[in-house]
């Protein structure tokens, strides 16, 4: 049982630590101190849910349905490209930070909707949680312990990212820093979208 738990911790942590669209979004919300703990909670919830579904059979269903994979792929391309364009526009405008300082904060509902989109319209989330982590979990001696280990990694990573980002916000609140962050986020989103287009 403990070996399955440790496997879940290590495998999940190794995959979710890679900088991707979801991590970039969590970090950007944390730096803005804009409902970042809610964002982390949503990411953890769906990570755990998708890992559990993968361990208990969804991985096999997805790999056997080209239509589901195609819908996830092209939906992700559209969303990620749109989000990347918005981030790039912010990065290219010198007065973006000042404009955002005077605008009202986004509502919790809007932030949660965007978090759901970044999470559920990003095919890489399914590749990591359902297909990779889930398929490996199905082969463990104790699949339930493996899911618990993966859940522990998800909680540790996303809340660390949210809390650390919020703590660093005062030191990063400079226009140039924000433009660099937005540029990095845009390039990351474009890179993931390009992988989906050309890599399938």
URZIFEN-V977953 format. One record per backbone hydrogen bond with DSSP energy under -0.5 kcal/mol. CO is the residue of the C=O (numbers start at 1). NH is the residue of the N-H. If there is no record, write none. Layout:
# URZIFEN-V977953
co:CO nh:NH
co:CO nh:NH
This chain:
# URZIFEN-V977953
co:1 nh:5
co:2 nh:6
co:3 nh:7
co:4 nh:8
co:5 nh:9
co:6 nh:10
co:7 nh:11
co:8 nh:12
co:9 nh:13
co:10 nh:14
co:11 nh:15
co:12 nh:16
co:13 nh:17
co:15 nh:18
co:20 nh:24
co:21 nh:25
co:22 nh:26
co:23 nh:27
co:24 nh:28
co:25 nh:29
co:26 nh:30
co:27 nh:31
co:28 nh:32
co:29 nh:33
co:29 nh:34
co:30 nh:33
co:33 nh:35
co:35 nh:39
co:36 nh:40
co:37 nh:41
co:38 nh:42
co:39 nh:43
co:40 nh:44
co:41 nh:45
co:42 nh:46
co:43 nh:47
co:44 nh:48
co:45 nh:49
co:46 nh:50
co:47 nh:51
co:48 nh:52
co:49 nh:53
co:50 nh:54
co:51 nh:55
co:52 nh:56
co:53 nh:58
co:54 nh:57
co:54 nh:59
co:57 nh:61
co:58 nh:62
co:59 nh:63
co:60 nh:64
co:62 nh:65
co:64 nh:66
co:65 nh:69
co:66 nh:70
co:67 nh:71
co:68 nh:72
co:69 nh:73
co:70 nh:74
co:71 nh:75
co:72 nh:76
co:73 nh:77
co:74 nh:78
co:75 nh:79
co:76 nh:80
co:77 nh:81
co:78 nh:82
co:79 nh:83
co:80 nh:84
co:81 nh:85
co:82 nh:86
co:83 nh:87
co:84 nh:88
co:85 nh:89
co:86 nh:90
co:87 nh:91
co:88 nh:92
co:89 nh:93
co:90 nh:93
co:92 nh:94
co:93 nh:96
co:95 nh:99
co:96 nh:100
co:97 nh:101
co:98 nh:102
co:99 nh:103
co:107 nh:111
co:108 nh:112
co:109 nh:113
co:110 nh:114
co:111 nh:115
co:112 nh:116
co:113 nh:117
co:114 nh:118
co:115 nh:119
co:116 nh:120
co:117 nh:121
co:121 nh:123
co:122 nh:125
co:122 nh:126
co:123 nh:127
co:124 nh:128
co:125 nh:129
co:126 nh:130
co:126 nh:131
co:127 nh:132
co:128 nh:133
co:129 nh:134
co:130 nh:135
co:131 nh:135
co:132 nh:136
co:133 nh:137
co:134 nh:138
co:136 nh:139
co:137 nh:140
co:142 nh:146
co:143 nh:147
co:144 nh:148
co:145 nh:149
co:146 nh:150
co:147 nh:151
co:148 nh:152
co:149 nh:153
co:150 nh:154
co:151 nh:155
co:152 nh:156
co:153 nh:157
co:154 nh:158
co:155 nh:159
co:156 nh:160
co:157 nh:161
co:158 nh:162
co:159 nh:163
co:160 nh:164
co:161 nh:165
co:162 nh:166
co:163 nh:167
co:164 nh:168
co:165 nh:169
co:168 nh:171
co:168 nh:172
co:169 nh:172
co:169 nh:173
co:172 nh:174
co:174 nh:178
co:175 nh:179
co:176 nh:180
co:177 nh:181
co:178 nh:182
co:179 nh:183
co:180 nh:184
co:181 nh:185
co:182 nh:186
co:183 nh:187
co:184 nh:188
co:185 nh:189
co:186 nh:190
co:187 nh:191
co:188 nh:192
co:189 nh:193
co:190 nh:194
co:191 nh:195
co:192 nh:196
co:193 nh:197
co:194 nh:198
co:194 nh:199
co:195 nh:199
co:196 nh:200
